[in-house]
Amino acid sequence: MTDIFSALKRGHWPSLVGAWLHFEVSFMTWLLIGSLGVSIAEEFALSATQKGLLVACPLLSGALCRIVVGLGSDHLGAKTTGLYLLVCEMGALLWGWTGGGNFPQLIGVGLLLGVAGASFAVALPLASRAYPPAHQGLAMGIAASANSGTVLAMFLAPRFAELVGWRGVFGIMLVPVLVTTVLFAWLVRRDEKVWRPGRLQNAWQDLRENLARPSMYWLCFLYGITFGGFVGVCSFLPIFLHDQYGFDLVMAGSVTALGGLLGSLIRPFGGYAADRIGGIRALPAVFAAIAASIIAMSWLPPVAWAVICLMTAITAMGFGNGVVFQVVSDKFPKQIGMASGLIGAAGGIGGFLVPFGLGSLKDLTGTYAAGWWVFALAAGCAWASVHLYNRRAR
C-alpha cells in the first residue's frame, strides 16, 4: 500500500481526482435507466426484449460517442472535451426528468444519456498524461475504478424512486452533475494541446493507423468481454433478479450495487498487478475466472449460489478491466486518447449486446439460461485467444 501512495505522488494527482470524479458521476448517469429498469418495465408492461433494449440503448450510444470523444481528447484537449460532455449530460437528464411518457420516448432518452458513457475517453487520457509510464497502469486503474458509479446508481436510484418516482430521480441527478462540472474545471490542469488548423486531418490519420493494427481489434474483443460484461450485467441484473428470483426493486438494486462495488474496487489492483507482472501474463487467469463463473450461472442455480456466481464474475471482469487497459497504454502510448475511444467503444458495444442478448434470448427460448451460455462461450474464446498469444510469445 505504501508503494501505491508513493507512486501516486509522482504525477499530478488533482487531475487524477478530477478524472475519477468525472467518470464516477458520468457512470451514474449512464446506468441510470438500468437502475430504474424494474420500475419503468412495470409501468409500461415491457417484454423481456424491450427491457433488454431499454437498458442497452445508453450503452450502445455511449460506445459510438467514445470514438468521437477519443478524437477530441487527443486533439482538442481532454479537459475541454470533458466539460462539453458534462453540459450534454445535464441536457439529457433534463429531458428524462420532464419527458419519458412512452416507450419510444424512453428509448430516445436512453440514447441521449449515452453521452455520459463517453466520459471513459476523457478520464483515462487525463490519468495517463498526468503520470509517467511506469505508473500509468495504476493511475488509469484508479481513474477507471470510477465505474463504482454503478454502486451509487444501483443503490440510491431505486430508493429515491420510491420517494419521488423514477422520473424525479433524473431531476435529482442534475445536482451532482452540476457540482462535478465546477470541480472538474477547478482540479484538472489546463490542456497542453489546443486546436489548430490541420488537427482534424491528423486525427483521421491517427484513426486509420490505429484501425490498421490487428492488436486493436483483439483488444477491442477482450475489452468487450471485461468492461462490456461488467456494465452489461450490472445494467440488466436488477431486471434479471426481479424476473428470475423474485427480488423487489430495492433488493435487486442492492445486490447489483454490491457487484458494482467489488468490480470497481478491484480494478486499480488489476492495473497494479499488470504493471508488476505484465498485463498479457495476467489475462488468462482473468478470462478463466469469468468463463467458469458464467458457466455456473448458466445453470440458473438456487438464489444463494446465483449471487455468488454473479459476484465472482463481476469481480473478475472488474479486475480484467484494469489489466486490459495496462496493455492498451503499453501498445498505444502516443495515441492513448484515440485507442481508449476505440477500445472503450468496443466495451460499450459489448455492454449493449449482453442485456439485449439476455432479454431477446429469453423471449425466444423461454429461459435466461441461453443468454448466459452465449456469454460464457464468448469469454471462453477470449481465454483461448490470450492463451494462444502467450504460447506464441514463448
CORPEPE-V307943 format. One record per helix or strand. SS is the DSSP state (a for helix, b for strand). FROM is the first residue (numbers start at 1). LEN is the number of residues. If there is no record, write none. Layout:
SS	FROM	LEN
SS	FROM	LEN
This chain:
a	2	7
a	13	18
a	32	4
a	37	8
a	48	51
a	103	27
a	133	55
a	199	13
a	214	32
a	249	17
a	267	11
a	279	20
a	303	29
a	336	30
a	369	25
